[in-house]
Amino acid sequence: MKFKQFTLDPFQEEAIKAIESNFSVVVSAPTGSGKTLIADFIIEKHKDDQKRIIYTAPIKALSNQKYKDFSQEYGADKVGLMTGDVVINPRAKILIMTTEIYRNMVVSKDEEVKNIAYVIFDEIHYINDIERGYVWEESIIYSLETVRFLCLSATIPNAQEFASWIQAIKKHPVRTVVSATRNVPLEHQFFDEELGLTTLKAIKEAKEMPEYRKVFRQKKRDQVFRAPEPNHLDLIKELIPDKLPCIFFSFSRKDCQEKAQELARKSLFPRNPQLLEYANRKLADAPPDINKLRSTAALKEALAQGIAFHHAGLLPVLKEIVEDLFGQGKINVLYATETFAVGINMPAKTVCFNSLRKYDGRSFRYLNTKEYFQIAGRAGRRGIDTVGYAISMIYRPSFNYEEIKLITTKDIEPIKSQFRLSINTVLNLIEQKTPSEIEYILRLSFFSYQKFGKNYANVPTKLLLARYESIIRKLRKYHYIENGALTAKGRFSSKVFADEITMGEIFATDTADALDEYQILLTLGAIVYEPKEMNKFTQSFRDESLKRLKTTLLRNEYLAHEQKFLQLDTVTTLLNPIYRGQTFFDVLKLTNLLEGDLIRIYAQIMDRIGQIKKASTNSRLLNKVENCQGIVEKALEGIYLIG
């Protein structure tokens, strides 16, 4: 069977036949095997009817990438994009969005989610994510009965269980399609400071040798010998010339940038002036201040030799330059964080891991098998390479043979429910459903299915309703529910999707009437800002307006205890300058935040403004938040591009 001049692999053909029968399909196949071609078939199938296609992705970068790809393939007039802060052509035939946006729309029964043929969930294994996994689960539960799903993922050991759950709750056939065959075989290697490129077993044997303990034991009572760590420069030298291009993954943005600069200083690659010329052309229409940034200078220095770095802290235009050049095959070595491995189809011959351990926000831990194979799967270019290489750098003192062998042998990580009720979900259930319908819906979770199987009657009611009733008590206490129905505050907060009570107490009460535009910006800034010990600010702007804001917030019983408002002084640094007409670049001078992180804060403020505009009917408030939006847009003018 052929489609778009491609001879389909058996798993692609099987999935397409199921789609032709109007089934939902769960596809589990290695990274780079051509899963997106199945999504293309769905779009092609429905191109001449009135049905719409929703394509959801776990991160904005992937949403933006798919928007570009589909716009080129099908025409920009047929493709739309919704990522919270960016909305383009929302009534388009093909609508691309983050999964959160789709979840929010189906839970609140948005008009835009009607008349949908298929929802494509790219990277469906994100249902495993502890913080965000419930989003995928609720997206499936609350979708209309007529909707079909295409769930795409790298290896899911329990794909059949997941498909059976969808079939059980949505009452239509769901086909499971599994392929374990990589188009380009993957070879796992390891890099040791002493042995160089080698096998895991060889490192184990070297570490167990008695001589090893003698060499690395204490030489004197007051002197500890520290084993040298493997060096990325030594590894890159071993890859030249036959194992390039290489994507070198590090879990630190700073480390990516520093390693690229270190490699550039070694002059291992010939200079290519055309790469610098390309970057300068792309930057010609951007604000001149971009060229003054350290990250821009560092990238240009590295690009001259076909070396680059890519992480979320970069400005969009810089990431776009790197992605374009990488896609053209002009990059020898790219240092990147793990987000580069999510969905964006940019493989290399070799993938290197700076470490198999990462900090997950709570502690340092080894990667799980799914994380490892998600990244390793980028190795090997179809039609170009006969083998792809996944190479992990090993530091002997922390070397755990059994753990690393488990991680790198096979993806054995099943997907598990992370279902948890949010306040927004409860508000929408009360608004739309009867108590018996609510209880039935709560029984539909993947958690219930994994624990109790298809017979939802087996789910203990006390367990099922515990969190629901806890949220209900809180909503009654603060008058979001009265007599079993939503109050005006409750209706407002049913249309916002995080910090629902905090947002409701400010923007659905007379508190908002007491705030001017600057105070609204500060309030939203404090809500979205996530403090980190490493963040530094050289100046804050404590003035009478800030003092009045604090007094206003303290008058409210709930807001007086909101810990996020302890950050109000800090966020003045980020918002006072742009309120006074200064630029994004002026703010950067007052903080060590990376450019991309500052953009993210402003984008989240824009997202919250968009939610207020949908939720509120207060004309005075709507006028003020419209002005706030204009202030942020002006600050981001010319630098916040899609990409």
N, C-alpha and C positions, 0 to 999 in steps of 0.2 A: 504494500500500500504506500502511495506517495502523497505528500502534502507539501505545497510550496517548494517543489523541486527536491524535497528531501525524501529519501527512502526511510520510512519509519522503522524504528526499533520495535520489537514485539510488545514491550510495555506501553509504548506510545499508541500503537495500534489498538491494543486492548482497551486503553482508557478512552480513546476516540469512539470506539464502537459502543461503549457504555454511555457516552454523552449523546450519541445519536439515538439511543433509547430513552433519553431524558432521565438518566440516573444521576445521582451524585457520585463523585469519585474521590477516593483517597489514594494519592499516588506517593509511594515511598521509593525513592531512587537516588543514587549517589549524586553529589554536587557535580554540575557540569554535564549531566547526561541528556539534557534536552527536555526538561519538564515544561519549560515555558512554551514549547511548541504546542502542547495540549491546550494551553490557555489561548493561543493564537487560533486554534481550530474552533473554539467556542465563539470567539469574536467573528470569525469568518462565517460560521453557521448562522449567526443572527444578524449579519450585516444589513440585510434587506427587510427585516421585520421591525416592529415597534418596541421590541424588548430591549432592555438595557443590560449592560454587563458592569458589575462592580469588581474592581481589582484592589485587594487590600494588601498592605505590606506592614511589617512590624516597625520600620523606622522611616523617617521622612526622607533620608538620603535615597532609599530604595524607591519610595513613591515618586520622588523627583526624577530618578533615572528612568523608571517605567513610563512616566509622562513624556519624557523626551523620546524614548524609543517608539512608543505607540503613536505619538504625534507624527514622527517621520514615516511610520509604516502606514497609518490610516488617515492622516490629515489632521491638522490641529483643530479643525472645526468639529471633529467627531470625538475629541478626547478632552476630558476635564480633570481637574486636580483639586483635592480638598485635604489640607493638612492642618486645619485649625487656624493658623495665621495666614495661609495662602489659599485663596479660592479662585479658580479659573474655570470658566465655562461649566458651572455646576449641573446644567441640564443636558450635558453631552451624552451621546450614545454609550461611550466607554468612560466610566468615572473611576479614577484612581484615587485612593485615599489611605490614610493610616487606619489600622484596624480599630483604634480607639474611636475615630470619627464614625465609622460604620456602626460600631456598637452603640454609640450615643444616639445615632439616628434611628436604629431599630427599636431601642428601648423606649424612646420618646415618640415613636410612630410618626416620624418625619415624613412629609409628603414625597420627598425625594427618593424614598426607598420602595416606592410602588412600581409595578410593571418591570420587575427585574427577572431576567432569565436565570443567570448564574452569578454567584458570588465566588470569586477566586481568592482563596486564602493562601498567599505565598508565605513560606516558612511557618507552616502551621504548628511545628514543634515548639513555637514560642508559648504554646499553652502550658508548657512546663515552667515558665518564668514565675518565680515566687511572687513578684510584685504585680505583674501585668497579665498573668496567664488567664485570669477570670474573664478578661476582655474577649478572648477568642471563644470561650465557652458560652458567654452570654450572647455573643454575636450569632451563634448557631441557634441557641434556644429561642431567641426572640425574632428570628427571621420569619417572614411570612411562609405559610405552608406551601405556596406555589414555587418558592425559590429552590434552586438546586445549587449544590456546592462542588467546587473543585478545590480540594485541599492538597497542597504541594509541600513536600518536605524531603530532606535527605532522609537517611534510614530511620524508620520508626519500627522498633522491634514488635510493638503491639498495635500495628496499623489496623489489623482485623478487629481488635477490640474497639478501637476508636470508631471505625466505620459502623460497627454493629450498634454502638451507642447512638450515632446519628440516625441510623435506620429505625431504631426503637422509638426515638422521640419525635421524628419528623414523618414517620409512616410512609416512606417511599424507598425504593431500592437504592442501596449504596454499594458500589463495587469497590473492592480493594485491589489495587494494582501495585505489585511489589517487584522491583528489579534490584538485584544485588551486583549487577555487572557494571563496572566502570568502562567507559569507552577507551580511556587511557589508564592502564594499570598503575597503581600507586605503590611506590617503593618507600618503606620507612627506614630512615637512617638516623644516626645519632652522632653528635660532634663532641668529642672529649678534648680537653686542653692538651693532654699528652698524646693520645692515640689519633687525633684528628677524626676524619670521617670513618665511622666504624659501626659495629653492631651493638645492640644492648647487652648481649651476652658477653662480648669482649670487655665492655666496661665493667660488668659485674665481676668477671674473672680478675681483671686488673686491680679492682678495689679489694678483692679478697686475698690478694697476694701478701705474704708477710712483709715483704719489702715495702709495700705501700704504708703499712702502719709505722714502720721504722722511719720512713722518710718524713711522715707528717706528724709524728709524735713531738712532744715538747723537747726542745734541745736543751733548754735551761729552765730552771724553776720559774724564772720571771719572763720567759720568752715563749710565746705561742706561735708556731708556724701556721700560717693561713694558706690553705691550698689555693693556687691561682684559679680564677674563673676563666672559662673559655671566652675567647675574644671574637667578636663578630667579624673583625677585619681578617682574622686568620681563616674563618669559615668562608668568607666571600672569595678570598684568594684561591681556595680549593674548588670553588664553583666555576671560576674562569677557565676556559671559555665555554665549555660544553653543557653547563647546567644553568645557564641564564636564558631568559630573565628570571629574576627571583623576587618574590614578595617576602619581606622579612617582618614577621609580626612581633610586636612588643606591646605589652598592656599598659604602657606609659606614653602619653603624648610627648612629654619632654624628652624621653629616651629616644623616640622615633626621630625627633628633630636633631638631637645631638649626634646620634649614630650616623645620620645622613651627612652631617657636616664633617664628622671624623673620616668617613670613607672618602668624601670629596677631597680632603686635604692629602690623602695618600696618592692621588693622581693615578689610579689604576686603570682608568678608562680614557680614551682620547676625547678631547673637547669637540663639541658639536655646536658651533655658533647658531645653527638653525633652531635649536631648541630654545635658546634664549630669545631669539627673534620672535618665535611663536608666542612665548610668554609675554613679551613686551607688546605685541599686537593685541593680545587678549586684554591687557591692562590699559590699553590706550584710552578706552572709553570709561574706565573706572575713575573714581576720585583720586587725584594725584597723591594724597596722603597715604594711600595703600603702599606706594613704593617706598615710603619711609619706615614701614614696619620691619621689625627684626625678622619676623617669619618670612616676609617677602624677600628680603635680602638673602636669608639663609637658603630659601628655595632656589632662587636664581643662581646662587653660587654652586649648588649641587646639580641643578638641571643641566648646566653646561657640560657635564660628563654623563648625562643620562641617569642621574641619581635623583630620587625624590622622596618626599615624606607626605603622609596623608592621615589626618585625624580630625575629629570633630571640633578642635579648637581653631581650625583655620577658617579664613573667610571663604565664602562659597566660590568666588571667582578663582581663588588659588586651588581649591579642590578640583574645580572644573578643568583647570589647566593640566593638573596631574592626571586626571582621569582620561582626558583627551589624548595626551601623549602616551599614556600607558596603552590605551586602546589601539593606538597607531603602531605599537611595538617599538617605541623610541626609548623606553626606560629600561636600563639594565638591572637596577636594584631599587625597589620601592620599600621603604620602611613605613609600616602602617599599623594602626590599632585594629582590633578585631571587627569593627563595624565594616571594614572594607570586605570582609568575607561574607557579609549577609546579603545574599540575593544578587548583588551587582555581578554580572557575568564578565569578569575580567581575570581569566586564569593566567598562570605563569608556568614555566617549566618546573620551577622549584619553589617550595614554600618552606621558610625557616621559622622556627619558634625560638625566640630569645629565652623563653622559659616555659615549662609546662605547669607553672604555678601562677596564680593571679590573685589580686585583692578584689573581692566581690562586694566591697562596701561594708563588710562585717569582719572578715578575717582573710588571711592568705590560705589558699587551698589549691589542690591540684585541679586541673581542668577535668570535667567529666567527659565521657566518651563522645557525647553528642557535640560538645564544644570543640573537642580536638578534631573530629572528622569534618565538622563544618568548615574549619580553617584549612585543614590538610587537603580537603577536597578541591581547593583552588589550584592544586598542582596538576599539571598535565593539560596541554591545549589540544583539543580534539582536531584531528586532521593535520596536526603539526608534529606533536611529540609521540614517540612510541611508549614512553614511560614518564610518569611524573614523580618528583622526589619530595618527600616530606621529611625535613631534617630538624631534629630537636637538639638544642644545646644542653649539655648535661654538666651540672656542677657536682663533683663527686661527694663532698661532705654531706649534701642533702639528698643524695641519690637513693631512690627506693626502687629497686629492680621490679618487684612484684607489682607495685602501683603503676609504674610507667608501662610495663608490659600490658597490663589490663587496659590502660587508656588507649594505647596505640595499636592494639590488635584488632579490635572489632567494636563497632558502635552497639553497645548493649543497653543504652539508656532508654527505658520506656517512657512514654509520655504519661504524666499523672495529673489529675485534676488539681487546680489551685483555686477552686471556686470559693469565693467569699462574697457575701452580700454587701453592696455599697448603699449608702444613704440614698443616692440618686435612684438606684434600682427599686428600693422599697417605696419611695415616693411615687414612682411611676406605676408600680404594681397597685398601690392603693387607689391611684387616680383612674386606672383602666380596668381593674379586675375585682371580682367578688372574693370574699375570704376563701371559699372553696377552690376557686380558680387559682388563687395565690398559692395555696398549699400544694395543688397539683403541679404548678410550674416549678416550685422549689424542689419537687421530687425528680425533676428532669435533669439535674446536673450530672456531669460526667463523674463527679465524686460519688453520687448516689449509685450510679451504674457500676462503677468499679468496686464499690463496697457491698452492694446488695443485688446486683444483676438487674434483669429486665422487670422484675416484679417490684414496682415502686411502692406497693402497699407494705412491703417489708421494711421500708425505711421508718425507724421509730419517730413518731410525731414530735416527741420532746427534743430529740437531737436535731430534727429538721427545722424546727421553729425557734430554737434557742436564740440564735443571733438576730433573726427577724424580730422577735419580741423585744429583744434588748434595744434595737434601733427604734422600734415603735415607742418604747418608753421615753427615749431621749427626744424624739420628735414631738411627743405630747408635752413634755416638760417645757420645751421652748416654743410651743404653739404653732408647729408646722402641720399638726393634725388636730382637728377638733371634731368630736362626734363622728369619728370614722371617715372624715373627708379632709381633703387638703384645704388649708387656709390660703390666703393670698401669698404669704411667705412660702408656704409649701409648694404652691404652683410655680413660683419663681425658681425655687431650688430644685424642682424636678427637671429644670432645663439647664442646670449647670452640673458639671461632671466631676468636680473635685472641690474639697473644702466647702461642701454644700451649705452647712449651717453658718460658717463664717461669712460666706458670700451673701447668704440670705439676711443675716443680721445687719449687714452694712447696706446692701443695695436693694433690699425689699422692705426697708423701714425708713423712718424719717432721719436716720443717721446720714443717709446719702445726701439729704437736702442741706446738711450742715457742711458738706465737703466741697471744696473747689477742685478745679482740674488737677492742680499740683498735689493736693492731698489724696485725690483718687489714685493718681499715679504711684504715690508713695505706698498707699495701702495695698494696691495690687503688686507692687514690687516686693513688699515684705512677704506677701502670701506665696509668691512663686520662687523667691530667692532661697537657695539651699546653702547655708553657711558651711564652709570648710576651713579647717585650721590653717591651711596653706594660703588662703585668700588674704591679700593685703590691700589696704586702702590708705592713701596718704592724706586724705582730707575728707571731712564730712561737713554738712551744711546745717548746723543747728540754728534754727531761726524761730520766729514767733509762729509761723505757719505750722511747723513741726510740733511745737508745744501745744497749739490748739487742737491739732489732730489727735495727739495722745490723750488730751483731756476728753475729747469727744468719744474716743474708743473706750476709755475707762468707765464711762457712764453706763455702758451696756454690760449686763451681768455675764453674758457669754464671752464677749470680746475682751473683757478685762482680764480673762485668763488664757487668751490665745497666745501661745508661746511665739508664734511667728512674728508678732509685733515687737518683739525684743530686737528685731533686725531693722527697725525703722531708721535709726541713726545711720546704719551702714548703707541702706539703699538710697539715702540722700546723695551719696557720691555718684550713683549711677543715673539718678533722675533729675537732680537739681540743674546740672549743666544743660541737659537737652531741653528742659522746661524754659530755660533762659536763652534758648536759641543757639547754644553751642553744639558742637558736632560729636559724633560717635568717637572720633579720634581724640577729641579733648577729654572724653571720659576715660579712654584707654590710658592716658597719661597719669591718671589718679589711682590706678589699680594694677595689680599683676595678673588680673584675669586675662585669659587668652581671648583673642578676638571672637572666635566662634562661641565661646561660653557667654560673652557679653551679648552677642546676637541672640543666643538662646533665651536669655532672660527677657530681652525686649520682645522676642517672638511669643513667649509665654504670656506676657502682659497683653499683647495683641489678641491672643487666643481667649483670654479671660474677658477682654472687652467685647469680643464677638459673642461670647456666651451671654453677657449682660444685655447686649442689644437684642438677642433672641428672646430673652426671658422677661425683660421689663416692659411695662407700658407707661412708665413715668417719663413724660416728655422732657422735663427739665434734666433728669438724669441722663436720658439718651442724648441730649444735646451736649452735655458735659463729657460723656465718654467718647462721643464723636470727635470732640476737640482733642481729647487725650490721644485718640488714635492718630490724628493728624500730627501731633507732636512726635510720637514714636516713628511714624512713617517718614517724617522729615529727617529724623536722626539717622535712619537706615537708608536714605535715598542714595541710590547708586552702588550700594554694597550688598544689599540683601537680595541677591539674585537667586533664581531657582537653580538648585544644584548642590 
